[in-house]
Amino acid sequence: MDICLVTIDNDLNKSLQPKSAFGMLWLQTHFENDQWEALSNSTVIITEENSKLLMEDATNAGLNIKCISDISMLDVFPKNN
């Protein structure tokens, strides 16, 4: 896996996490220099729409992308009190 996109909230925003040197290098060609530290620390958050565009572009470039959800089921189905 080169890049992992982790859904972090109910608005489907994603944490962008490079997982290989190839993934990091590819991301560096798509983000400004001042964002590289945030990329390397996996602290970049992108919208669902932008994540779809990124996935398409990265996949076309030959990268292996994985999407996962970090939202617990309690967030999706709140517990009744």
SULCOR-V539209 format. One line per field, one symbol per residue. ss: DSSP state (2 for helix, 1 for strand, 0 for the rest). phi: phi as a letter, one per 40 degrees, with the letter a starting at -180 (. if undefined). A space follows every 10 residues. Layout:
BEGIN
ss: ???
phi: ???
END
This chain:
BEGIN
ss: 0011111000 0001111100 2222222200 0022222222 0001110222 2222222222 0000111110 0022220000 0
phi: .bbbbbcbac cgcbccbcba cccccccccb bcdcbccccc cfbcbbcdcc cccccccccc cgccbbbbbb ccccccbdcc b
END
